[in-house]
Structures are given as C-alpha cells and as structure tokens.
Amino acid sequence: MFLIKLSFKNISRNAYNYILYFFSIVFIVMVYLTFASLQNTNIIPSNDEFYKVIQPAFFTANSALFFFSVLFLWYSNSFFIKRRTKEFALYSVLGVKRNHIGLIVFIENLCIGVLALIFGIFLGSLFLKLFLMILLKLIGFSTSLARVYISNISISNTIKNYFIIFFIISIRNYISIRKIKLINLFRYDGYENKRPRISLLLSIIFALLISYGYYVVIKFKENEDLRIFLALLFIFIGTYGLFTHLLVSIINISKKLKFHYYKNINLFGTSQIGYKIKKNAITLATISMLIAGTILAVGGAYSYYYSSTKETKNTYPFTFAFVSWDKDLDKAVEGVIKKYSENSIESEVEVYFARLDAIAPVLNDLAHSPSLDKISVISQSDFNKLCKGARINAEVSLPSDEEVAITDGYYKRYKNDTYINKNLYIKKLDKNFIISEFRPYFLMNESLIYRIVIVSDNLFKTLAKDEDLFRFRGYNIKNETHSREVTNEVVSNFRKVVEDKKLNENSKGYLLNNISSYYTTYKDHLQTSGLIIFIGVFLGFILLICTGSIIFFKQMSDAIEDKESYDILAKLGTPKNIIVKSIYKQVIFFFLSPLIVGICHALLAINLINLYLVNTNLIKPMILSILCYSLIYLVYCVITVNSYYKIVTSK
C-alpha cells in the first residue's frame, strides 16, 4: 500500500513533466479507437465498391499507428528513467530496495497508461461522429449517414493492445531499475562536456553526398532509376552525417568569429549546442526524415484530393460518352437524363472517326520504338465540333492536306520532346505526314480513346473511303459532380438496352463496357483521395506531436544537466535577459535544425513526384502543409523554452 501511495504522490509531483507524454498517448489512443471503429463500421453501403477498400485501409493505418506508438512509448519511458536516476538513488540510500523502486516505477507507468487509455477511449467515443462526418464529406457521401456506433470489438481491441504495451513497458522499466547499480544511479544522467570529436574529411564527404544527391534529383530525367536510387541513398546517409559531423564542424568554425564567440555568454551557448547536436545526432536526423515524410504525405494527399475534380475532367471531358451507331443507345441515355431536371443536358456532340494502320512517333521512346498500330483519325471540322462539345478551347486549323495534328493527354509525362515536326506514316496512302500542331488533351474520354490524329476535311474523305466509320456520342450535363443517381441509372439503362439486343457475345461484351461516365471515375478518385487525406492528416498529426514531444523530452533532460552551469552563470552576475537569450538560441537551434532539413527534403521530393502526377500541382499544398506543420511545431518550441527556463532557474 505504501508503494502505491508513493507512486501516486510521484505522479502528482511530476504532473508537469508528464503532461505532454500523457496527452500524446491520449491522442494516439483516440485515433486508434477511431480507426478501429471505422474499420468495423457499416456506414458505407455494402453494395458500394468502396466498402471493400475502407476496411483494409484503416487496418493498415492502425497497424502503422500501433507500431509507431510502441516506439514512441518505449523511447519516452527511457527518457523518464534516465531523468529520475538521482531520485531513485536517493530511495536506495534511504533503504528502499531496487526491486521496490522498480515496482514504484511499474505502478506509475501502468497508472498513467491506464488513465490515458480511459481518456483516449472517452474522447474517441465523444468525437467519433464528428470524425465520421468529416470522412463522409471527404469521400462524397451524405453526412446524414454518420451515426455514433462503437463496436465492442473496437473498444476491446484498443484496450487489449494498449494495455499490453503499457504492461510490457512497465515490466521493462522495472527490470531496468533492478539492473542499475547504486553507484551508477548517481552518475547515470551525467555527460561530460568534452569537445565533440568530428572529422573534417567526413564532414566534407557528407556535404558532397547531400549536394550530389540534390543535384541528381533536381536534374532528374527519365530512364535513370538506378542513379536516382543512389542519389536518394546518398541524401539519406548525408542527412545522418549532417548532424553527426557537418553541423558540428560549422559550429566549431563559428567559434573563430571572436567578436561573436566572446560576446556575453555565447562561448557557453555555442559549446552547448555543439555538444548536444553531436550527442543527439541520430535522433535529430531521424526526426528530420520523419518530418520530410510527414509533410510530403500530408501535402501530397491534400493536392491529390483537391486536384481530383480537375484531373478527372481532363481525362473525362464528357459526362457520358460511347462509340456506337445504335440510336437506341442514344435514347437510353437521353431518356434517363430528362428525368433529372437538376442534371439537364448542357451540350452534346456527335462526330465520326476512322481506325487506320499507321506509325505514330513515340516520345522519348518511353514505351517502345515506333511500330505499325491502329490510330483514330478524325476530320478537322469534326474535331473542332468535339472541342466545342467538350468545352475545351483547342480548335485546330490545318494549312494544307500534307499536315496533320495530334492529341495526347499523357503529354506531361514526357520531357524535352514534342510531336511537332515529326512524321506520321499512314499505311493506306503509304505516305508520311508532318505533325504541325499538337493538343495535350483527352477529347473522347480516356477509357475510350486517348490519342486522336486530326487531318483536313479533304484528306479525311480520302482516308474514310471504303473504311468502316465509327460514331462517337458525348453528353455534358449540369452539376456533374453531384450526379450519382443519374449516372447509376444511365449506366444501368444503357446496359439493359444492350442486353436486350440480339448480338453475338463479342459485340455485346464490347458494348456493355463501352459506356464511359465522368462521375464513376470522379467518385473513385474522390473516395480514394478523401480516404488518403483523412488517414494522412491523423497520422501526420500523431507524428508531429510525437516528434515534438521527443525533442521536448530531450531538452528537459539537457535542462536538468545544464542547471548547475546556469546557476554558476547567475552567481557570477550574468543578467537574466542574457540567460534567457542563450536558452532561446539553444532550444530554437535544436528544434529548427531538423525542421529545416526535413522541409528541404520534402520540397526536393516535389521534383520527382511532379514527373508522375500528371496535371497535379504540389507547390501550393506543400507550402500550406509546411506552414501548418511549422506553426504547431513552433508551439512545442515555445513550450520547451519556457519549461527549460523554469528548470534551470528553479531553486
């Protein structure tokens, strides 16, 4: 009973030190319970394809969250054990056995964990409906589907998993205390302020590695996968070298600026920064990589979500489109649309094209060398009609029958190459034509035709002679981003008409999959991107509070070790404002160094990602993500400075 009372008294006495740790655990448990509840929820209709995606997505997210929370709890408890070694030594001197001290720590940690678990489950239950509404809004479902439902499985899994973690870590703390000898308890938290050993040669090598890695990524071109892999590896290695050697070298060089080094207590502050950077190099480098990954993930998810509408419209310019001569299919589509006044037809178009054997140029030889293949050929007048129906300002005006134009919606994936002035060979005429104009658009919906060759009206008449022509039909309707019902009915009615036709299996199979709808793709993009941003923001925020807490713990540990030095400076008459300024410099440098490195790495990664995400702009989302991350991160910095000062000035 005495040990239990002592444990509770220790918790209340050290409440200020435990507060960030406690609230970090509460938030982790709250998010874990939310993800577990969403994994087992039935808010998404079971007949919706997204129902099959949401469960494995939240299971994966919860697995990653659980793994990271184990690392965070393990590290945090190592800090608390180290920080309280002198307190434990005093207990030993007073006659308390080490196994009893270990039991005190065991009870303390278990009580804090259980209390955080209770608060986390309570807050998770309280805010679950709000989180559900946010998720439904992001993925395009009605928020009216949100309802508070927490399954017993979700709660039991959360309690079981985290209680096991707290129990194991408490046992680990108990064992750690029992293994430490009494003499080591008195000196366990100390470190010698020796001049940090660094190698100038290694510093130069690490600087070159990072510089070369950045240069390769910035100048990256296609077909350089091995080179870019090595560049990223060099950046990774260089980041750890930056904190273990390069930064310390720069700090040592700054000591030669005597007008600054010997001003006030800069001699003390600069030396302290060098010692602490070297001492915590691995932790700071790891945090900088986590910051880069978090900013990149959140910024990328944000960009993908808000570009989904634009990207879908670029690839699917028509709300509904199909290729067929069957007029009954026109009626099947138009008849349904007329029933929905809020989704009335804004524009419709009908054009004709031919499929001919040709050899078209392949940009950058990304796929294969040019070879004989089928191309879709359309007349200039029909193409311009298509542009008007698609509401795209991309009309073509060919000066002669010897010249052609071409469209390619994937053009942004190519670099330093163009279709202009290249030859296009048409087998029927056994003749090469010059490509004089190019349009980087999809004009017939990506799922139907992605590349079209435009020829003059006279040339089209010649090419289409004795050829089977294809008819393309496209419709654009109002409020197409809110057309779930009309889209479902159009597709269903279209396929019903096809099924009723007496066609062979090949023709029927082709027509059944021939209907192309904007909303179907838009919905898939919206649901995927909405789910990614929902999970990404929560996990990103957890990484943020955990990395901020880790640096906070590190600085608090250093504050205890530095207290004696600051007491001496104060007794020597150092003004209070000079001491505060020195603390600010040390803490801010400790916080900002991994943040700046992480931001630089994240911005560098944009150059690579933009090559693969067509029509997606990551700059604005990344800047917004960086600003939000930095703002919250700097709040931790201010809290740490104030806590640091309280420790070093306490009596």
N, C-alpha and C positions, 0 to 999 in steps of 0.2 A: 504493500500500500504506500509505503514511504517513497519507493522509486516512482510510482505512478504520480504521486503529488509533486515530486521533484521534476518529473518530465513536463507536467502541465505548467509548473512555475517557469521552467526554462522556455517553453513555447511562448508564454505571455511576455516574458522579459525580452525575448528576441523577436517579437512580433514584427518590428520594423524591418529587420533583416530578412524575414521570411515572406514579406508581403508580395513582392514580385514573383517569387517562386510559387507562392500559393495561388495567385491569380492566373499565372501561366498554366498551372495544372488544371484549374477550374475551366479555363477556356478550351484547353485540349480535350477534356472530358466532355464538355458541352458539344464541341464539334463532332467528336467521336460518336456520341449518342445521336446527334442529328443525322450523320451519315448512315449509321446503323438503322435508324428509323426509316430513312428514305430508301435504303436497300431492301427493306421488308414491307414497304408501303404498297398500297394498291390504288393510289390516286390516279395513276396513268391507266387508261382502259387497256385491258389485257389483249384486245384485238389490234392495238396500235403497235407498229413495229418498234417504236421507241421503248416499249415496255421491256423488250429483250436486252436493251442496251443499258438501261439505268441501273439494274441490279449489279452486273459485273463492274460497272464504272465506280459505284460507291463502295463495293467490296475492295477494289484495288486501291481507291483513295484511303479507305480506312486502314488497310494493311500498311500503306506508306506512312500514315499518321501514327499508327501504333509503333512502328519501327523507330521513327524519329523521336517520339515521346520517350521511348526506352533510353535512347542515347542522351536526351536532354536530362532526364531524371537521374541517370547514372552519373553524368558529369556534375550536375548541381549538387548532389549529395557528396561527391568527392570534395567540392569546394567547402561545404558546411563542416565536414570532418576536419579538413585542414585548418579552417578558421578557428575552430574551438579547441585546438590541441592543448593550449595552455590551461583552459578551463578544465579539461579532462585531467591534466597533470595535477592541478590543484586538488581535484577529487581524490586522486591517488595518494597524494601527500597526507590528506585528511583521513586516509584509511579505507576509502571506498575501493573495493576490488574491481579489477578491469572488466571482469565479466558482468558486474553490476553496472559499470559505466556503459558498457556495450548494450546492456538491457535498457538503460535510460534512453540512449540514442535510438534503439529499436522502437521503443514505445512512442517517442517523439515523432519519428518519421512516419510510423504507421498511423498515428492520430492525425497528423497533418494531411496525409494521403487520403484517409477515410473522410475527413471533413471536406477536403477539396472534391472528392468523389460525390459526396452528398450535394454540395453546392452546384457542381457541374451538371448533375442529373436534374436538379431542380430548375436551373436556368435553361438547360436544354429542353425540358418539358414546357417551360414558360414561353420560350421563343420559337418553338418548333413550327407553329402555324405561320408566323412571320417569315421564317426561312422557306417554308413550303410555298407561300405566296410569291416570294422573290424568285424561286426556282421556276414555278409555273409561268410567271411573267416572262422570264428569260427564254423559256423554251416554246413560248407561243400558245400555251394552254390557258383556259379561263381560270382566274384566281378563285372563282367560286368552288372549284374542286378541292381547295385546301380545307382540311379539317384536322383537328387535333386527334392524333391516334398514335400512341406509342405502344408498340407491342411488348409483351413480357419478354420475348426473345431479345429485343434490342436492349432493354434495361438489364436483363440478366447477363448478357454478353459483355456489356460495358462494365458492370460491377465485377464480374469474374475476371476479365482480362486485366483491369487496372488494379484490382486488389492483389492479384498475383504479382504484378510488377512491384507494387509498394511493399509487399511481403518479402519478395526476393531481395530488393534493395535494402530493406531494413535488416535482413539477415546479413547481407554483405557489410553493412555499417557495423553491425555487432562483431563480426569476425575481424574487421579492420582494426577496431579499437582493441580487441583482445591480443592482436599480434604485435601492437606497437609497445616497445619497451618504455619504461618510465623516463629514462634519460632522453629518449627521442621525442617524447611528448613536449618537453620544454624547448626543443630546438626545431621541431617539425615544421613550423611555419616560417622559419627564417630563411633568408637567402643572402648570400654575400654579394655586395656591390662591387664585384670585380669588373675591370674593364672588359666589355664583351669582346670575345675573340672573333674576328672576322678576317676573311681572306680577300684582299683587293682583286686578286686574279679571279676568284669565284664570283665576286660582285660584278666584274666586267663580263664574265661568261653569262651570268643570269640576265644582265642588261641586254646583251646581244641576242639571247634566246627570245626574250619578250619582243624585242624590236623586230627580229626576223619573223616571228610568228604574226605580229600585227601587219607587217609589210605583205606577207603572203596572203593573208585573209583579205586585206584591202584590195590587192591586185588580183584576187582570185578569178580564174577563168574555168570554163567547163573542162572536163576530162583531166582534172588534177586532183583526183580523190586522195591518192597516196600523199601528195605534197601537202594538201590541206589537213590531212590527219596528223602528219608530223608537225605542222605549224601549230595546231591546237595542243598537241602534246608538249611542244616547247613552251607555249604560253602557260600551260598547267604547271610544268616544272619551274618555269621562270617566276610564277606567282609565289611559290614557296621560297624560292631563292630571293625574291624581292624583300620578304620580311626577315629571312634569316641572315642575309648579308647586305643586300643593296641599300636598304633604308638605313641600317646601322652605319654603313660606310658614309652615306650622305650626312647623317647626324654628326659623325666624327669629323668630317670635313668642315661642317659648320662651326665647329669649335675653334677653328683657325681664324674666324672673324672676331677678333679680340674685342672690338668696340661693342659687339653684341654679347659675346660669351661672358665677359666680366661685368656686365651691367646688371645691377640689382642682384637677384639670386638665379640668373639664367644659367650659371655654372652648375648649380644643383639640379635645376629643372631639366636642362639638356641632357645631363648624365643620366637622370632617372628615366627619361624617355628612351634612351639607348638601351639601358638595362632591360626595361620592360618589353620593348619591341622584340629584342633577342630572346627573352625568356618565354614570351607568349607567341612566338613566330608561327608555329604550326596552327594554333587556334585562330589567329588573325587571318592567315592565308585561307584556311578552311571556311571561315566566315565570309571572306570576300568572294569565294567561289559560290557559296550559298546565296549571297546577295545577288550576284550576277544571274544565277539560275532563277531566283525568285522574280526579279524584275523582268527578266526575259519571258518567263512563263505567264505572269500576270499581264504584261504588256501585249504579248502575242495573243493571248486568249481574248483580251479586250479588242484588239484590232480585228481578229478573226470574226468576233461576234458582230461588230458594227459594220464590217465590210461584206457580210454575208448577203445582204439585200443587193448591194451594188454588184458584187461578184456574180450572183445568180442571174441578175438582169443582163449582165454582159454575156453570159453563156446561154441564156434562155430569153431572147428578146421578145418572144411571143408567149402569151399566157397559155394558149393551146395551139398545137401545130401537128400536122400529119401529112403523109405523102400517099395520095390515092386518087384514082379517077372516080371512085364511087360517090355519087351525090347523096346517097342515103346517109353517109357518114357526116356530111355537112349538116344535114337536118338533125342528126343525132346530137351534134354539138350545139347548134344554134337553138334547137328546141329547148334544151335544158337552160341555157344562158338566159333566155327570155323570161324564165320563171323567177329570176333573181333580179329585181329592179336595182338593187344596190351594186350589182356586178354586171351592168349592161355593157354591150359591146362598144368600145371606143374606136377601134379600127380593125379592118380585116383586109386580107390580101390573098390573091391567087396568082401564082406565077408558074412557069414551066421551065424544066431543065432537062438536059440530056446527059447520059453517062457514057463517057468515051474513054478509050485507051489512050494514055498519054504518059509522058515522062516529065514530072514537075521537079524543080530544084529542091534539094533538101538543105536547109540552113545548118551550117556548121557540121554537117554530117553527123548530127546527134543520133539519129535512128539508124540510118543505113545509107548507102550510096544510091543516087537516083536510079530508078528502075521503072519498067513499064507497069502502070497501075491504072485503076479507074479514077476518073475525076468527074466532078459535076460542073457542067458548062451551062451558063445562063446568058441571055441577051442583055445588052446594056440597058434597054428600056425596062425590061422586067426586073433587073437588079435595082434600078432606081425606084421602081414601084415597091420593091421589097424593103428598101431603106425607109421609104415614107411610112409603110405599114408598121415597121419595127420602131419607128420614131428615132431613127439614127441618121444624123447628118453625114452621110458617107457616099453621096452620089458620085458616079463615075462618068467621065466624058472622054471617050477614046478618039484620038485624032485620025486613025486610019484602021483598015482591016488587018494590017500587019502587026498591030499591037494588041495586047490583052492586059487585063488587070486580075489580081488575085486577092482573096481574103484568107486570113489565118488568125483565129482567135488566140492561138498559143504563141503569138509572135514575141511576147515579152519574155519568154523563156530563152530566147536566143540573144546573143550579144555579138556586136561587131560584125553583123551580117545582115543582108537585106535581099529581098526578092527583086528589087528594081534593077533593070537592065540584064537580068538573067534570061536564059532561053527556056521556053516551054514547048516541048515537042508533042504534036498531035498526030497519032498514027494514021487516022483516017485520011488526012491530007498529005501525010509523010512530009511534014514541014515544021520548021521551028518558028516560034513567035516570040517577040520581045515583050517582057513584062514591063510596062511603062508606069503602072500605078499599083498601089498596094493599100489594102484596108485591114487594120488589125482588129477585126471584129468577127463575132459569130452572127450570121444573119438568118440561119434556118434552125436555130436551137441545136446545141452541141450534140444531143443524143441522136439527132437525125443526120445532119451534115455539118462538118466543121470547117471545110475548105471549099470555096467556090471559085471557078475561073470565069471571068466576065469577058465576053467578046462583043464586037459590034453587031448590030442587028442584022446586017447583010451576011456577015460571016456565020452567025447563028443559023440563019436559014439554010446555008450550005451544009453546015455540020449536022443539023437536025433532020435533014432529008434522009429518008429511009431508016431513020432511027426511032425507037420507041421512046416517046417523051414521058416524063414524069410530071405530075401535078403536085405542087406544094400549096397547102392551105394553112393560113395562120390567122389567129384572132388575138386581139388585146382587149382586156376588159377593165372596168373601173375597180379600184380597191383590190388589186390582185394579191396583195399581201394578207388580205382578210377574205380569202375565197376557199376556205376549207370545204364547205358544204357543196358549192357549185362545182369545184374540182372533182370531188368524190363522185358526184352524180354524173358529170360529163364523162369521166373515165369509165364508170360502170355502164352507162348507156351506150357509149361507143363500142365497148367490148361485147355488149349484148347484141347489138346490130350485127357485128362481125360473126358472132357465134350462130346467129340465125341464117347467115348466108350459106349457100351450098358451095363451099370452096374445098380445094384439096388441103391436106394438112399443112404443107409448106406455106401456102398463101395465107391460110387462116392464122398460122403461128406468127407470120410476119406482121399482119395487120393488128393482131391482138396487142403486140408490143410497139406498135407504130405511133400511138398517141403520145405526144410529148407535152407535159404540163409544167409551167413555171412554178406553181405553188408546191408541187411534190418535192422538187429539188430545194426550193426555198425553205420548206418545212424541215427537211433533213439537215440542211446547213444550220438553220436556226436552233434546232434541238441539240445538235452536236456542239455547236459553239456556245450555246447557253449553258449546257452541262459543264463544258470545259471551264468557262469563266466562273461559274458558281463554285466548282471544286477548287479551281486555281486560286481564287481570291481567299477562300478559307485557309487552304494550305499555306498560301503565301503569307497570310497574316500570322499564322502559327509560327512559321519560320522566322518572321520578323520579331515577334515577341520573345521567341526562344534565343535567337542570336543576340538581341538587345539585352536579355537577362543574363546571358553568359558573360558578355562584356561587363555588365554591371557587377556580377559576382567577382570577376577578375579584379576590377578596380577597387571594390570593397576590401578584397584580400590585400591588395597593394596599399590601401589606405592604412590598414592596421600595421603593416610593416613599416610604413613611412611616418607614422605618428611620432615616433621618437625623434626623427630628424627634424620634423616641423616644430616640435616642442623646443628643440635646441635653437632653431632659427628665431622663434618667437622670443626666447630668453635673451638672445643676442640683440634684440631690438628691431627685428625686421617688421616693418609696418604690415598691418592686417591686409591692406589692399594689394600689397606685393605678393603675399602668400596666396591670396585668392586668385590673383592673376596667374601665378605659377601653376596652381591646381587646374585652372581652366585650360591652360596650354597643354598640360599633360593629358588630361581626360579627353579633350577635343581631338588631339592628335591620335589618341588611341581609338576613338570612335570613327574619325573621318578617314583614316588611312585605309581600312578595309572597305568602307563605303565607296570611296573614290575609285579604288581598284575595281570593285565589283561593278560600278556604273560604267567604267571604261570597257570592261569585258562585255557587258550587256550591249552597249552601243556598237561594239565591234561586230557582235554576232548578227546585227541587223543586215550587214553587208552580205552575209551568207544566206540568211532566211529570205531576203527580198528576191533572190535568184529563183526560188522555188515557189513562193507565194505570188502567183500572177495577179495583177491588179489590186494588190494589197499594200497599203502604206502603213509601215510600222512606226514612223517617226513620231507622230502626234501621240499615239497610245503609249509609246515607250517614255516620252517626256512626261506625260501625265502620271504614269506608273512610278517613274523616278521621283517626281515631286511628292507624291503621296507617301512613298516609302521613306524618303529622306525626312519628311516632316515628322512622321511618327518616330523614326529612328533618332532624330534630334531631341525629341521629348525625353527619350531614355537618357540621352546625353545630359540634359539639364538636371534630371532627377539624380543621375550619378554624380554630377559635380556637387550638388547640394549635400548629398549623402557623404561624399568623400570629405567635404569640408567639415561636416559635423563630427566625423570620426577623428580627424587629425587635430581638431581644436577642442575636443571633449576633455574634461578634467579627469 
